[in-house]
Amino acid sequence: MELLSYKHLTYSEVVEILKKFMESEEEFSHMVSRVYEYASKMVKCVSGGEVVKELVSKLGLKEVTAVMLVNNCPSSIDEVRALLNFESRTFETEELNEVLEILNSCCRH
């Protein structure tokens, strides 16, 4: 098997992909079902893909960082800072508050 490309996915995107796959296939492995169940339990932001795009376009975050933020839905500036380890710059408090505002629009805590 050869890897042709990859993309960072939010839990909600994983659930959507696996749901479509399971609906289109008569048989699928037990592992697919287990991953679907796990990802479904971990979803904190239903519109994850859209929020990732917003974080990337508005704040210039790397996709990997935006996905981690959406998957974890931090509720404080300190929690946001802890997830910015892939970024090469320091963020101002206003930017961190904007991240929280964007996440609060979709995240369920």
N, CA and C of each residue as an Amber inpcrd file, in Angstrom:
protein
   327
   0.8440000  -1.1750000   0.0000000   0.0000000   0.0000000   0.0000000
   0.8920000   1.2420000   0.0000000   0.5160000   2.2220000  -0.7950000
   1.3030000   3.4390000  -0.9270000   0.4640000   4.6410000  -0.4830000
   1.0670000   5.4860000   0.3390000   0.3970000   6.6980000   0.7930000
   0.5530000   7.7640000  -0.2820000  -0.5580000   8.2390000  -0.8070000
  -0.5240000   9.2290000  -1.8720000  -0.5740000  10.6580000  -1.3430000
  -1.3110000  10.8530000  -0.2680000  -1.4020000  12.1700000   0.3550000
  -1.9840000  12.0090000   1.7530000  -1.9360000  13.0890000   2.5060000
  -2.5510000  13.0510000   3.8210000  -3.1190000  14.4210000   4.1470000
  -4.0270000  14.4350000   5.1030000  -4.6620000  15.6710000   5.5430000
  -4.9910000  15.5010000   7.0080000  -4.7910000  16.5440000   7.7790000
  -5.1730000  16.5210000   9.1840000  -6.6930000  16.6410000   9.2570000
  -7.3250000  15.7560000  10.0160000  -8.7850000  15.7330000  10.0950000
  -9.2600000  15.9450000  11.5280000 -10.3730000  16.6400000  11.6450000
 -11.0270000  16.7470000  12.9390000 -11.8070000  15.4650000  13.1900000
 -12.1580000  15.2560000  14.4420000 -12.9550000  14.0710000  14.7590000
 -14.2770000  14.0770000  13.9900000 -14.8790000  15.2470000  13.8450000
 -16.1610000  15.2940000  13.1270000 -15.9880000  14.8930000  11.6590000
 -14.8680000  15.2480000  11.0620000 -14.6100000  14.8410000   9.6700000
 -14.3810000  13.3380000   9.5770000 -13.6790000  12.7740000  10.5520000
 -13.4500000  11.3210000  10.5780000 -14.7860000  10.5900000  10.6890000
 -15.6410000  11.0720000  11.5770000 -16.9630000  10.4470000  11.7540000
 -17.7510000  10.5020000  10.4510000 -17.7340000  11.6430000   9.7870000
 -18.4670000  11.7970000   8.5310000 -17.9470000  10.8450000   7.4550000
 -16.6460000  10.7440000   7.3270000 -16.0380000   9.8580000   6.3240000
 -16.3840000   8.3970000   6.6140000 -16.2180000   7.9910000   7.8700000
 -16.4940000   6.5990000   8.2230000 -17.9710000   6.2600000   8.1130000
 -18.8330000   7.2030000   8.4340000 -20.2730000   6.9660000   8.3120000
 -20.6450000   6.7080000   6.8550000 -20.1240000   7.5420000   5.9510000
 -20.3940000   7.3390000   4.5220000 -19.8470000   5.9960000   4.0530000
 -18.6450000   5.6510000   4.5170000 -18.0330000   4.3870000   4.1380000
 -18.8850000   3.2160000   4.6160000 -19.3290000   3.2620000   5.8690000
 -20.1100000   2.1560000   6.4340000 -21.4710000   2.0360000   5.7620000
 -22.0390000   3.1560000   5.3280000 -23.3210000   3.1120000   4.6180000
 -23.1750000   2.5390000   3.2100000 -22.0000000   2.7220000   2.6070000
 -21.8070000   2.2710000   1.2270000 -21.2870000   0.8400000   1.1290000
 -20.7880000   0.3050000   2.2040000 -20.2250000  -1.0470000   2.2020000
 -21.1370000  -1.9980000   2.9640000 -21.2840000  -3.1940000   2.4190000
 -22.0660000  -4.2060000   3.1310000 -21.2670000  -4.7820000   4.2860000
 -19.9830000  -4.9520000   4.0610000 -19.1150000  -5.5030000   5.1040000
 -17.9330000  -4.5780000   5.2970000 -17.5750000  -4.3850000   6.5420000
 -16.3780000  -3.6150000   6.8690000 -15.7940000  -4.1900000   8.1510000
 -14.5500000  -3.9190000   8.3820000 -13.8650000  -4.5440000   9.5180000
 -14.3770000  -4.0030000  10.8460000 -14.1710000  -4.8040000  11.8470000
 -14.5330000  -4.4270000  13.2080000 -13.7630000  -3.1650000  13.6230000
 -12.5520000  -3.0160000  13.1140000 -11.7280000  -1.8580000  13.4430000
 -12.3840000  -0.5670000  12.9560000 -12.9810000  -0.5850000  11.7840000
 -13.6720000   0.5970000  11.2650000 -14.7950000   0.9960000  12.2130000
 -15.5240000   0.0280000  12.6580000 -16.6240000   0.2810000  13.5890000
 -16.1060000   0.8540000  14.9070000 -15.0260000   0.3240000  15.4080000
 -14.4510000   0.8010000  16.6750000 -13.9210000   2.2220000  16.5410000
 -13.2530000   2.5130000  15.4370000 -12.7450000   3.8740000  15.2160000
 -13.9070000   4.8520000  15.0980000 -14.9600000   4.4470000  14.4070000
 -16.1530000   5.2850000  14.2810000 -16.7510000   5.5770000  15.6600000
 -16.8990000   4.5600000  16.4800000 -17.4550000   4.7400000  17.8250000
 -16.5840000   5.6750000  18.6580000 -15.2760000   5.4680000  18.6040000
 -14.3590000   6.3030000  19.3790000 -14.4280000   7.7590000  18.9250000
 -14.3030000   7.9700000  17.6210000 -14.3230000   9.3340000  17.0890000
 -15.6550000  10.0220000  17.3990000 -16.7440000   9.2880000  17.3220000
 -18.0640000   9.8480000  17.6330000 -18.1270000  10.3580000  19.0670000
 -17.5200000   9.6300000  19.9790000 -17.5070000  10.0390000  21.3850000
 -16.6070000  11.2540000  21.6140000 -15.6020000  11.4230000  20.7840000
 -14.6120000  12.4880000  20.9760000 -15.0150000  13.8190000  20.3320000
 -16.0030000  13.8130000  19.4580000 -16.4070000  15.0310000  18.7540000
 -16.8930000  16.0780000  19.7470000 -16.2720000  17.2480000  19.6900000
 -16.6970000  18.3740000  20.5190000 -17.1920000  19.5270000  19.6610000
 -16.9290000  19.4420000  18.3610000 -17.3000000  20.5140000  17.4330000
 -17.8120000  19.8570000  16.1520000 -19.0970000  19.9470000  15.9210000
 -19.7190000  19.2660000  14.7870000 -19.2450000  19.8360000  13.4510000
 -19.0680000  21.1420000  13.3740000 -18.6400000  21.7870000  12.1220000
 -17.1320000  21.9970000  12.1150000 -16.3960000  20.9800000  12.5220000
 -14.9490000  21.0740000  12.6900000 -14.1800000  21.5590000  11.4800000
 -14.4980000  21.0280000  10.3120000 -13.7780000  21.4100000   9.0990000
 -13.9070000  22.8910000   8.7940000 -15.0940000  23.4260000   8.9780000
 -15.3310000  24.8490000   8.7210000 -14.5710000  25.7160000   9.7150000
 -14.5380000  25.3030000  10.9640000 -13.8450000  26.0700000  11.9980000
 -12.3410000  26.0390000  11.7550000 -11.8230000  24.9010000  11.3130000
 -10.3980000  24.8120000  10.9650000 -10.0710000  25.8280000   9.8800000
 -10.8830000  25.8820000   8.8370000 -10.6510000  26.8430000   7.7500000
 -10.6730000  28.2740000   8.2720000 -11.6070000  28.5630000   9.1810000
 -11.7080000  29.9120000   9.7400000 -10.4650000  30.2620000  10.5620000
  -9.9880000  29.3320000  11.3780000  -8.7980000  29.5790000  12.1870000
  -7.5590000  29.7800000  11.3140000  -7.4780000  29.0090000  10.2440000
  -6.3380000  29.1240000   9.3300000  -6.3840000  30.4510000   8.5830000
  -7.5550000  30.8170000   8.0570000  -7.6440000  32.0320000   7.2420000
  -7.5970000  33.3120000   8.0790000  -8.2830000  33.3440000   9.2100000
  -8.3340000  34.5720000  10.0180000  -7.0770000  34.8120000  10.8420000
  -6.4980000  33.7390000  11.3790000  -5.3800000  33.9060000  12.3050000
  -4.0560000  33.3790000  11.7740000  -4.0830000  32.7820000  10.5970000
  -2.8460000  32.2850000  10.0070000  -2.2600000  31.0740000  10.7130000
  -3.1050000  30.3190000  11.3900000  -2.6270000  29.1150000  12.0720000
  -2.3210000  28.0240000  11.0550000  -1.4130000  27.1420000  11.4080000
  -1.1590000  25.9660000  10.5860000  -2.3520000  25.0310000  10.7360000
  -2.6070000  24.2560000   9.6910000  -3.7470000  23.3340000   9.7180000
  -3.6700000  22.3720000  10.8920000  -2.5020000  21.8400000  11.1700000
  -2.3470000  20.8800000  12.2650000  -2.7250000  21.5190000  13.5940000
  -2.3700000  22.7690000  13.7930000  -2.7140000  23.4700000  15.0290000
  -4.2110000  23.6950000  15.1200000  -4.8130000  24.1360000  14.0270000
  -6.2500000  24.3880000  14.0090000  -7.0310000  23.1100000  14.2980000
  -6.5970000  21.9940000  13.7490000  -7.2690000  20.7120000  13.9880000
  -7.1500000  20.3220000  15.4620000  -5.9580000  20.4930000  16.0440000
  -5.7960000  20.1680000  17.4640000  -6.6920000  21.0460000  18.3320000
  -6.8010000  22.3240000  17.9870000  -7.6570000  23.2270000  18.7430000
  -9.1220000  22.7950000  18.6570000  -9.5660000  22.4650000  17.4630000
 -10.9670000  22.0460000  17.2760000 -11.2300000  20.7190000  17.9810000
 -10.3020000  19.7890000  17.8910000 -10.5060000  18.4850000  18.5310000
 -10.4960000  18.5670000  20.0520000  -9.7490000  19.5250000  20.6010000
  -9.6450000  19.6370000  22.0610000 -10.5670000  20.6830000  22.6610000
 -10.9820000  21.6650000  21.8680000 -11.8620000  22.7410000  22.3290000
 -11.4260000  23.3270000  23.6710000 -10.2600000  23.9400000  23.7060000
  -9.8090000  24.5320000  24.9680000 -10.7550000  25.6340000  25.4280000
 -10.8010000  25.8540000  26.7380000 -11.7190000  26.8530000  27.2720000
 -10.9960000  28.0160000  27.9510000  -9.6690000  28.0360000  27.8930000
  -8.9210000  29.1390000  28.4760000  -7.7210000  29.4810000  27.5960000
  -7.1910000  30.6690000  27.8000000  -6.0240000  31.1040000  27.0300000
  -4.8340000  30.1790000  27.2850000  -4.6550000  29.7570000  28.5300000
  -3.5440000  28.8560000  28.8420000  -3.6680000  27.5300000  28.1030000
  -4.8870000  27.0140000  27.9820000  -5.0970000  25.7720000  27.2410000
  -4.8220000  25.9740000  25.7530000  -5.1840000  27.1370000  25.2150000
  -4.8970000  27.4380000  23.8110000  -3.3850000  27.4900000  23.6060000
  -2.6980000  28.2040000  24.4790000  -1.2280000  28.3210000  24.3640000
  -0.5570000  26.9500000  24.3370000  -1.0510000  26.0350000  25.1420000
  -0.4600000  24.6980000  25.2140000  -0.5600000  23.9450000  23.8930000
  -1.4990000  24.3330000  23.0380000  -1.6910000  23.6500000  21.7560000
  -1.0400000  24.3670000  20.5840000  -0.2920000  25.4170000  20.8550000
   0.3310000  26.2010000  19.7870000   1.7780000  25.7980000  19.5230000
   2.1690000  24.5960000  19.8940000   3.5660000  24.1880000  19.7680000
   4.0500000  24.0190000  18.3240000   3.1700000  23.9220000  17.3500000
   3.5960000  23.8200000  15.9530000   3.7570000  25.1860000  15.2950000
   3.3620000  26.2250000  15.9990000   3.4360000  27.5760000  15.4400000
   4.8190000  28.1610000  15.6830000   5.2730000  28.9670000  14.7460000
   6.6190000  29.5410000  14.8460000   6.6090000  30.9800000  15.3560000
   5.4620000  31.4520000  15.7900000   5.3950000  32.8170000  16.3050000
   4.6350000  32.8370000  17.6250000   4.7600000  33.9440000  18.3060000
   4.0510000  34.1420000  19.5690000   2.7740000  34.9180000  19.2930000
   1.7080000  34.5330000  19.9450000   0.4150000  35.1620000  19.7250000
   0.0990000  36.1430000  20.8390000  -0.5090000  37.2640000  20.4480000
  -0.9480000  38.2760000  21.4040000  -2.2130000  37.7760000  22.1040000
  -2.4920000  38.3590000  23.2500000  -3.6720000  37.9780000  24.0310000
  -4.9530000  38.1640000  23.2300000  -5.0300000  39.2410000  22.4400000
  -6.2320000  39.4720000  21.6200000  -6.4470000  38.3350000  20.6260000
  -5.3680000  37.8490000  20.0370000  -5.4720000  36.7480000  19.0810000
  -5.9280000  35.4680000  19.7800000  -5.4190000  35.2300000  20.9700000
  -5.8110000  34.0400000  21.7230000  -7.2810000  34.1200000  22.1230000
  -7.7330000  35.3120000  22.4830000  -9.1570000  35.4980000  22.7860000
 -10.0160000  35.2730000  21.5530000  -9.5070000  35.6820000  20.3790000
 -10.2490000  35.4530000  19.1350000 -10.3550000  33.9520000  18.8420000
  -9.2710000  33.2190000  19.1130000  -9.3130000  31.7600000  18.9600000
 -10.4210000  31.1860000  19.8420000 -10.4580000  31.6270000  21.0990000
 -11.4910000  31.1340000  22.0190000 -12.8930000  31.4870000  21.5500000
 -13.0730000  32.6900000  21.0260000 -14.3910000  33.1030000  20.5250000
 -14.8370000  32.2110000  19.3720000 -13.9130000  31.9590000  18.4430000
 -14.2320000  31.1100000  17.2840000 -14.5890000  29.7040000  17.7600000
 -13.8010000  29.1640000  18.6780000 -14.0530000  27.8120000  19.1830000
 -15.3410000  27.7320000  19.9820000 -15.6330000  28.7630000  20.7590000
 -16.8530000  28.7640000  21.5680000 -18.1130000  28.7750000  20.7060000
 -17.9800000  29.2210000  19.4540000 -19.1440000  29.2280000  18.5660000
 -19.5690000  27.8250000  18.1400000 -18.6590000  26.8500000  18.2620000
 -19.0110000  25.4920000  17.8250000 -18.7830000  24.4210000  18.8760000
 -17.9590000  24.6820000  19.8410000 -17.5670000  23.6460000  20.8080000
 -18.6130000  23.4430000  21.8850000 -18.7450000  22.2000000  22.2630000
 -19.5900000  21.8750000  23.4180000 -18.6490000  21.3270000  24.4960000
 -18.6840000  21.9460000  25.6280000 -17.7800000  21.5670000  26.7240000
 -18.4490000  20.6510000  27.7030000
